[in-house]
Amino acid sequence: MIAVTNATKVLHALDQQKIQYQVINHPAVYTAEEADRYVAGYQFIRAKNLFLHSKDGYFLVILPDKQRLNMKLLAKELGTRRLSFASDQSMQSKLGSSTGAVSPFNLMNNSEHDVTVVIDPTIAQSHDQIGCHPNDNTKTVILSVLDMIKFIRHCGNPIKICRCS
């Protein structure tokens, strides 16, 4: 019997939604900077994904990898008081993920749909490709931003477009 990996589940879900994508295999990476070494010849938005929480809930924030997050501004945009990074335990229970492996594809594991996805406008309004790992940091999946948003909507999680810096 062949084991089904998280990446296999993600790619199957993309196929089911008729989303076109490209997969790049590489050694395990834990930051966008590390991944850049292996995807240097490909053109796509490099994003960082941060898992945050406040008293009002959990947020998966997607912003350009070179952009610095302004937590006070984002908290104001979201109408909450204070944001902080979620614990590893919360990341595991809400996304089935761990530090260094947060991705929009983790939303497949959020059956409660209680993680709000926050996308920076520079990404949300782009018609470019974006790279995300498929719940496996030894691969990068490149797909259009519009298809990434389609995937998130299919998962059932709320989406907010907010300035992050």
C-alpha positions as semicolon CSV with decimal commas, in nm:
position;residue;x (nm);y (nm);z (nm)
1;M;0,000;0,000;0,000
2;I;0,130;0,346;-0,091
3;A;0,109;0,610;0,182
4;V;-0,087;0,922;0,092
5;T;0,111;1,234;0,184
6;N;-0,024;1,577;0,262
7;A;0,116;1,693;-0,071
8;T;-0,072;1,416;-0,251
9;K;-0,397;1,527;-0,085
10;V;-0,335;1,889;-0,184
11;L;-0,253;1,803;-0,545
12;H;-0,560;1,580;-0,564
13;A;-0,778;1,865;-0,433
14;L;-0,629;2,101;-0,693
15;D;-0,698;1,846;-0,966
16;Q;-1,057;1,804;-0,842
17;Q;-1,109;2,180;-0,867
18;K;-0,948;2,183;-1,214
19;I;-0,679;2,421;-1,095
20;Q;-0,362;2,426;-1,304
21;Y;-0,034;2,421;-1,116
22;Q;0,333;2,333;-1,140
23;V;0,529;2,142;-0,874
24;I;0,897;2,203;-0,794
25;N;1,071;1,941;-0,577
26;H;1,359;2,053;-0,352
27;P;1,521;1,978;-0,014
28;A;1,325;2,071;0,299
29;V;1,307;2,448;0,357
30;Y;1,175;2,645;0,652
31;T;1,180;3,005;0,525
32;A;1,106;3,187;0,200
33;E;1,475;3,278;0,181
34;E;1,578;2,911;0,190
35;A;1,321;2,822;-0,076
36;D;1,452;3,095;-0,306
37;R;1,771;2,894;-0,361
38;Y;1,571;2,617;-0,526
39;V;1,312;2,817;-0,718
40;A;1,535;3,099;-0,845
41;G;1,458;3,040;-1,213
42;Y;1,079;3,052;-1,171
43;Q;0,864;3,365;-1,188
44;F;0,602;3,395;-0,915
45;I;0,512;3,602;-0,611
46;R;0,713;3,489;-0,314
47;A;0,489;3,509;-0,011
48;K;0,524;3,446;0,356
49;N;0,243;3,291;0,555
50;L;0,204;3,381;0,921
51;F;-0,036;3,225;1,170
52;L;-0,160;3,482;1,422
53;H;-0,427;3,503;1,687
54;S;-0,612;3,755;1,897
55;K;-0,896;3,733;2,145
56;D;-1,122;3,741;1,837
57;G;-0,978;3,434;1,664
58;Y;-0,710;3,294;1,437
59;F;-0,567;3,446;1,120
60;L;-0,357;3,304;0,838
61;V;-0,183;3,611;0,693
62;I;-0,042;3,601;0,339
63;L;0,186;3,888;0,240
64;P;0,484;3,943;0,007
65;D;0,795;3,779;0,153
66;K;0,998;4,104;0,156
67;Q;0,719;4,301;0,326
68;R;0,745;4,358;0,699
69;L;0,425;4,288;0,893
70;N;0,287;4,578;1,096
71;M;0,084;4,401;1,365
72;K;-0,067;4,720;1,506
73;L;-0,193;4,829;1,163
74;L;-0,326;4,482;1,084
75;A;-0,504;4,459;1,421
76;K;-0,670;4,793;1,346
77;E;-0,766;4,676;0,994
78;L;-0,918;4,359;1,142
79;G;-1,097;4,546;1,421
80;T;-0,922;4,358;1,698
81;R;-0,706;4,484;1,981
82;R;-0,385;4,286;1,981
83;L;-0,235;4,025;1,750
84;S;0,041;3,781;1,837
85;F;0,191;3,472;1,681
86;A;-0,012;3,160;1,750
87;S;0,147;2,880;1,950
88;D;0,279;2,562;1,790
89;Q;-0,004;2,377;1,966
90;S;-0,266;2,606;1,807
91;M;-0,097;2,574;1,469
92;Q;-0,115;2,196;1,497
93;S;-0,476;2,186;1,618
94;K;-0,614;2,447;1,374
95;L;-0,403;2,381;1,063
96;G;-0,240;2,043;1,116
97;S;0,089;2,225;1,067
98;S;0,404;2,326;1,251
99;T;0,636;2,625;1,249
100;G;0,798;2,669;0,910
101;A;0,522;2,477;0,732
102;V;0,230;2,723;0,728
103;S;0,056;2,746;0,392
104;P;-0,288;2,830;0,251
105;F;-0,314;2,459;0,171
106;N;-0,321;2,388;0,548
107;L;-0,680;2,512;0,540
108;M;-0,780;2,165;0,419
109;N;-0,719;2,060;0,780
110;N;-0,935;2,335;0,933
111;S;-1,271;2,157;0,937
112;E;-1,420;2,419;1,170
113;H;-1,344;2,694;0,913
114;D;-1,254;2,919;1,204
115;V;-0,928;3,053;1,063
116;T;-0,973;3,381;0,875
117;V;-0,740;3,422;0,579
118;V;-0,594;3,771;0,552
119;I;-0,441;3,855;0,215
120;D;-0,238;4,169;0,156
121;P;-0,388;4,373;-0,132
122;T;-0,065;4,360;-0,333
123;I;-0,115;3,984;-0,358
124;A;-0,496;3,972;-0,371
125;Q;-0,513;4,216;-0,662
126;S;-0,235;4,050;-0,859
127;H;-0,292;3,845;-1,172
128;D;0,045;3,676;-1,124
129;Q;0,146;3,331;-1,009
130;I;0,220;3,257;-0,642
131;G;0,428;2,983;-0,484
132;C;0,308;2,785;-0,181
133;H;0,421;2,458;-0,035
134;P;0,159;2,179;-0,036
135;N;0,178;2,096;0,337
136;D;0,519;1,952;0,257
137;N;0,823;2,178;0,270
138;T;1,010;1,969;0,012
139;K;0,789;2,099;-0,269
140;T;0,666;2,431;-0,401
141;V;0,339;2,453;-0,593
142;I;0,305;2,744;-0,835
143;L;-0,048;2,849;-0,926
144;S;-0,230;3,171;-1,009
145;V;-0,330;3,400;-0,723
146;L;-0,690;3,375;-0,843
147;D;-0,674;2,995;-0,821
148;M;-0,520;3,014;-0,472
149;I;-0,817;3,229;-0,365
150;K;-1,054;2,982;-0,535
151;F;-0,890;2,701;-0,333
152;I;-0,930;2,897;-0,007
153;R;-1,296;2,965;-0,082
154;H;-1,347;2,595;-0,155
155;C;-1,205;2,517;0,190
156;G;-1,480;2,736;0,340
157;N;-1,265;2,983;0,532
158;P;-1,346;3,355;0,543
159;I;-1,114;3,585;0,348
160;K;-1,030;3,947;0,426
161;I;-0,816;4,178;0,215
162;C;-0,621;4,400;0,456
163;R;-0,313;4,616;0,448
164;C;-0,040;4,440;0,644
165;S;0,224;4,717;0,644
